[in-house]
Amino acid sequence: MSETRENRKKRLKMRSMRRGIKEMDIILSSYADAKLDSMSDADLDLYEALLSEADLDMYQWVSGQSATPAQYLGLMTEISANMDR
């Protein structure tokens, strides 16, 4: 049975706020609240792939401590911009 779009968004929101590093909980849950509803299916696929990455890696990417892999660069730039709001 296929997951509905609404259930997928709810699952991704939960995964966004139940991370291993509190800072990433805050960053990703804020981003998910602001953006998931307007994301295309392809955008959701990319975001879901990002959520499979290690929190420490993501924190280093979003904080500029290390280079973001090319496949996530646009998404991490958007997430960083969302932090400035």
N, CA and C of each residue as an Amber inpcrd file, in Angstrom:
protein
   255
   0.8350000  -1.1700000   0.0000000   0.0000000   0.0000000   0.0000000
   0.8900000   1.2460000   0.0000000   0.5560000   2.1970000  -0.7880000
   1.3210000   3.4240000  -0.9470000   0.9590000   4.4370000   0.1490000
   1.9430000   5.1700000   0.5960000   1.7460000   6.1970000   1.6090000
   1.1190000   7.4380000   0.9700000   0.1360000   8.0190000   1.6160000
  -0.4600000   9.2410000   1.0870000   0.5160000  10.4040000   1.2610000
   0.3210000  11.4340000   0.4650000   1.1690000  12.6270000   0.5600000
   1.0720000  13.2550000   1.9500000  -0.1320000  13.3220000   2.4940000
  -0.3230000  13.9000000   3.8330000   0.4260000  13.1020000   4.8940000
   0.3300000  11.7810000   4.8370000   1.0430000  10.9430000   5.8040000
   2.5550000  11.0850000   5.6450000   3.0100000  11.2000000   4.4060000
   4.4420000  11.3770000   4.1660000   4.9200000  12.6880000   4.7830000
   4.1850000  13.7570000   4.5820000   4.5660000  15.0520000   5.1530000
   4.5820000  14.9900000   6.6840000   3.5990000  14.3290000   7.2780000
   3.5680000  14.1800000   8.7380000   4.7810000  13.3960000   9.2300000
   5.1180000  12.3340000   8.5020000   6.2740000  11.5170000   8.8810000
   7.5650000  12.3290000   8.7760000   7.6980000  13.0940000   7.7040000
   8.8990000  13.9050000   7.5250000   8.9810000  15.0170000   8.5720000
   7.8510000  15.5910000   8.9470000   7.8580000  16.5940000  10.0180000
   8.3270000  15.9670000  11.3200000   7.8590000  14.7660000  11.6230000
   8.2740000  14.0790000  12.8460000   9.7700000  13.7660000  12.8070000
  10.2460000  13.2860000  11.6670000  11.6780000  12.9950000  11.5350000
  12.5170000  14.2620000  11.6230000  11.9460000  15.3950000  11.2440000
  12.6590000  16.6660000  11.2960000  12.8670000  17.1360000  12.7300000
  11.9530000  16.7880000  13.6160000  12.0710000  17.2760000  14.9840000
  12.5510000  16.2280000  15.9710000  12.8040000  15.0380000  15.5290000
  13.3070000  13.9730000  16.3980000  14.6890000  13.5460000  15.9340000
  15.6170000  14.4690000  15.9910000  16.9810000  14.2390000  15.5310000
  17.8680000  13.8530000  16.7170000  19.1350000  13.6860000  16.4830000
  20.0740000  13.3620000  17.5580000  20.6970000  14.5910000  18.1830000
  20.7360000  15.6820000  17.4430000  21.3280000  16.9300000  17.9260000
  20.2100000  17.9610000  18.0460000  20.0810000  18.5610000  19.2180000
  18.9870000  19.4990000  19.4870000  18.9660000  20.6510000  18.4870000
  20.1500000  21.1550000  18.1060000  20.2090000  22.2480000  17.1400000
  19.5600000  21.8570000  15.8140000  19.7870000  20.6280000  15.3790000
  19.1770000  20.1720000  14.1290000  17.6820000  19.9540000  14.3000000
  17.2420000  19.5580000  15.4910000  15.7900000  19.4800000  15.7690000
  15.1460000  20.8300000  15.4800000  15.7420000  21.8710000  16.0240000
  15.1860000  23.2210000  15.9020000  15.2450000  23.6990000  14.4540000
  16.3970000  23.5510000  13.8250000  16.5920000  24.0260000  12.4500000
  15.6460000  23.3090000  11.4870000  15.6380000  21.9720000  11.5510000
  14.8480000  21.2000000  10.5850000  13.3500000  21.2600000  10.8580000
  12.9490000  21.2970000  12.1240000  11.5100000  21.3600000  12.3880000
  10.9500000  22.7140000  11.9530000  11.7150000  23.7750000  12.1340000
  11.2920000  25.0930000  11.6640000  11.1700000  25.1130000  10.1400000
  12.1520000  24.5340000   9.4760000  12.1240000  24.4690000   8.0180000
  10.9350000  23.6340000   7.5390000  10.7430000  22.4720000   8.1390000
   9.6390000  21.5850000   7.7400000   8.2900000  22.2730000   7.9180000
   8.1150000  22.9570000   9.0310000   6.8480000  23.6710000   9.2690000
   6.5990000  24.7300000   8.1920000   7.6690000  25.3850000   7.7650000
   7.5260000  26.4720000   6.7920000   7.3980000  25.9940000   5.3550000
   8.0070000  24.8590000   5.0140000   8.1700000  24.5210000   3.5970000
   7.5360000  23.2230000   3.1070000   7.3370000  22.2350000   3.9540000
   6.8970000  20.9190000   3.4530000   5.5990000  20.9760000   2.6670000
   4.6530000  21.7670000   3.0990000   3.3550000  21.8030000   2.4220000
   3.4470000  22.2630000   0.9750000   4.4240000  23.0830000   0.6650000
   4.5510000  23.6010000  -0.7000000   5.5580000  22.8420000  -1.5510000
   6.1700000  21.8040000  -1.0180000   7.1860000  21.0490000  -1.7560000
   6.5640000  20.0960000  -2.7720000   7.2420000  19.9560000  -3.9010000
   6.8510000  18.9610000  -4.8980000   7.2630000  17.5780000  -4.3990000
   6.8010000  16.5460000  -5.0790000   7.2020000  15.1870000  -4.7040000
   8.7140000  15.0010000  -4.8370000   9.3070000  15.5830000  -5.8630000
  10.7650000  15.4890000  -6.0430000  11.4920000  16.1980000  -4.9040000
  10.9690000  17.3460000  -4.4790000  11.5610000  18.0700000  -3.3470000
  11.4470000  17.2480000  -2.0700000  10.3120000  16.5940000  -1.8770000
  10.1310000  15.7310000  -0.7050000  11.1110000  14.5670000  -0.7430000
  11.3410000  14.0060000  -1.9350000  12.3220000  12.9200000  -2.0730000
  13.7010000  13.3770000  -1.6230000  14.1090000  14.5630000  -2.0740000
  15.4230000  15.0900000  -1.7170000  15.4970000  15.3740000  -0.2210000
  14.4600000  15.9640000   0.3320000  14.4410000  16.2610000   1.7670000
  14.5050000  14.9680000   2.5810000  13.7800000  13.9570000   2.1420000
  13.8100000  12.6740000   2.8470000  15.2030000  12.0620000   2.7910000
  15.8720000  12.1780000   1.6560000  17.2520000  11.6810000   1.5420000
  18.1630000  12.4450000   2.4990000  17.9750000  13.7520000   2.5750000
  18.7780000  14.5640000   3.4950000  18.5900000  14.0940000   4.9320000
  17.3710000  13.7700000   5.3100000  17.0930000  13.3370000   6.6770000
  17.7740000  12.0140000   7.0190000  18.2480000  11.3050000   6.0080000
  18.9730000  10.0520000   6.2470000  20.4470000  10.3000000   6.5650000
  20.8960000  11.5150000   6.3690000  22.2820000  11.8670000   6.6480000
  22.4880000  12.0530000   8.1520000  23.7300000  11.9600000   8.5790000
  24.0700000  12.1220000   9.9970000  23.8600000  13.5730000  10.4410000
  23.3370000  13.7380000  11.6330000  23.0850000  15.0750000  12.1660000
  24.3460000  15.9270000  12.2260000  25.4430000  15.3430000  12.6540000
  26.6810000  16.1090000  12.7590000  27.1160000  16.6300000  11.3970000
  26.9700000  15.7970000  10.3720000  27.2960000  16.2510000   9.0120000
  26.3900000  17.4050000   8.6040000  25.0920000  17.2430000   8.8190000
  24.1450000  18.3030000   8.4460000  24.4320000  19.5940000   9.1950000
  24.7620000  19.4820000  10.4750000  25.0470000  20.6840000  11.2470000
  26.2810000  21.3970000  10.7000000  27.2810000  20.6360000  10.3280000
  28.4860000  21.2380000   9.7520000  28.1880000  21.8870000   8.4020000
  27.3020000  21.2980000   7.6130000  26.9350000  21.8810000   6.3150000
  26.1690000  23.1830000   6.5210000  25.1620000  23.1510000   7.3850000
  24.2980000  24.3180000   7.5620000  25.0370000  25.4640000   8.2540000
  26.0380000  25.1340000   9.0580000  26.7920000  26.1730000   9.7640000
  28.0210000  26.6260000   8.9800000  28.2770000  25.9830000   7.8360000
  29.4140000  26.3760000   7.0080000  30.7500000  25.8280000   7.4760000
  30.7320000  24.8790000   8.3980000  31.9690000  24.2910000   8.9010000
  32.5970000  23.3220000   7.9170000  31.7920000  22.7640000   7.0350000
  32.3120000  21.8910000   5.9780000  31.4380000  22.0620000   4.7340000
  31.9850000  21.6490000   3.6090000  31.2820000  21.8110000   2.3330000
  30.0940000  20.8580000   2.2470000  28.9980000  21.3800000   1.7520000
  27.7930000  20.5790000   1.5440000  27.9440000  19.7720000   0.2570000
  27.6110000  18.4770000   0.2690000  27.6330000  17.7020000  -0.9710000
  26.7350000  18.3440000  -2.0310000  27.1410000  18.2340000  -3.2710000
  26.4600000  18.9110000  -4.3810000  24.9660000  18.6210000  -4.4340000
  24.5480000  17.3780000  -4.1630000  23.1310000  17.0340000  -4.2830000
  22.2600000  17.7580000  -3.2520000  22.8580000  18.2330000  -2.1500000
  22.1020000  18.9100000  -1.1050000  22.3600000  20.4150000  -1.0380000
  23.2150000  20.9360000  -1.8940000  23.6310000  22.3330000  -1.7840000
  22.4550000  23.3110000  -1.8370000  21.5810000  23.1710000  -2.8220000
  20.4350000  24.0700000  -2.9250000  19.5160000  23.9630000  -1.7260000
  19.2550000  22.7430000  -1.2870000  18.3730000  22.5160000  -0.1420000
  18.9830000  23.0880000   1.1320000  20.2720000  22.8550000   1.3560000
  20.9090000  23.3770000   2.5640000  20.9820000  24.9010000   2.5350000
  21.1380000  25.4750000   1.3580000  21.1190000  26.9360000   1.2300000
  19.7430000  27.4690000   1.6370000  18.7000000  26.7940000   1.2080000
  17.3380000  27.1860000   1.5730000  17.0810000  27.0220000   3.0650000
  17.5790000  25.9280000   3.6330000  17.4210000  25.6900000   5.0670000
  18.1610000  26.7750000   5.8560000  19.3530000  27.1210000   5.4180000
  20.1280000  28.1860000   6.0720000  19.3920000  29.5120000   5.9970000
  18.8200000  29.8160000   4.8460000  18.0750000  31.0630000   4.6780000
  16.8620000  31.0850000   5.5950000  16.2250000  29.9430000   5.7980000
  15.0690000  29.8530000   6.6860000  15.4730000  30.1370000   8.1350000
  16.7220000  29.8460000   8.4980000  17.2050000  30.0950000   9.8720000
  17.2850000  31.5980000  10.1410000  17.5080000  32.3780000   9.1060000
  17.6820000  33.8150000   9.2660000  16.3740000  34.5550000   9.4900000
  15.2590000  33.8560000   9.3850000  13.9530000  34.5020000   9.5430000
  13.5610000  34.6270000  10.9760000
